[in-house]
């Protein structure tokens, strides 16, 4: 347990127990010294009452030294200044003043503490000068040693104050860096979610557009179709019902497309135009691998299970995960080889990218790219892990094929 704890307010709450412990320890030393000194000395009743009162005041004042460091230092100095001339005992009440002086200096009141130290030395010298020859209690060497002791005490307190300020500054910088890192991570995750939302709108907009066009084409064919003589009234009613259904599909898809375009317009940045290239998917994986090979990476693809058509949003997410992983490999991993594995099952699609690079020095501090891939997988109810392996580094993602992305859009 530190006698003079310093630090943030949270740590200072425990200083009350420390203050009480120091007060009791000093009181035990001072009062024990006074009782020990009474064996060979005698004093009057009023000397004893005054002396013991001053000892009590000096010891009790230490309990409040953190709230009022200068006031406690002054009180303990006055207690010493009055006690030693009138008491026949030499109790170590000076210890209370020394601790109060040190606390004032550590608290940042260095000038006041130095002034009190000088005043204490002047009082000691003045008291010894007034003594008759042969009656001095403190010789010249002891005065010099006492001065050096008080000076060392002040220097030590100043060093402790400087160290505490440095530790607090380092702590604040660490907290600021941690807050900044969390803010950047949240910003990256928000930007990635926004980008995913825009891409999903693009995919859904493309699909709804196809639905609208196909329903319009079907209606156009039905409108030009002339009834055959062999068709009865029941067949005509069925065709009319189908035409009404297609009209509803066309109207609903047009309304949904307008809503999607309006929402997409709000999501896009002011300088961002609508996409004109085909939506990315795993069918473009050979192009992606060819680009990685042109960068010097020996990359190959493996497929486990039976490939199946994927919903466009899920197909896009899988492609983006492979794309971001290969980008990280070529930029940061210093790898020579990489393998992209697609594992199809009835429940999910698993995407795994292995490389023989140097891995990550801190797996708990992934960059925004891996966080973005994790956000993509999480958006579909899946998960993504990135970790070091015995041969390099592995990114593994699981993308469920169930609702709400089950079947064709």
Secondary structure, 3 states (H helix, E strand, C coil): CCCCCCCCHHHHCCHHHHHHHHHHHHHHHHHHHHHHHCCCCCCCHHHHHHHHHHHHHHHHHHHHCCCCHHHHHHHHHHHHHHHHHHCCCCCCCHHHHHHHHHHHHHCCCHHHHHHHHHHHHHHHHHHHHCCCCCCCCCCHHHHHHHHHHHHHHHHHHHHHHHHHHHHHHHHHHHHHHHHHHHHHHHHHHHHHHHHHHHHHHHHHHHHHHHHHHHHHHHHHHHHHCCCCCCCCHHHHHHHHHHHHHHHHHHHHHHHHHHHHHHHHHHHCCCCCCCCCCCCCCHHHHHHHHHHHHHCCCEEEEEEECCCCCCCHHHHHHHHHHHHHHHHHHHHHHCCCEEEEEEEECCCEEEEEEEECCCCCCCCCCCCHHHHHHHHHHHHCCCEEEEEECCCCEEEEEEEECCCCCCCCC
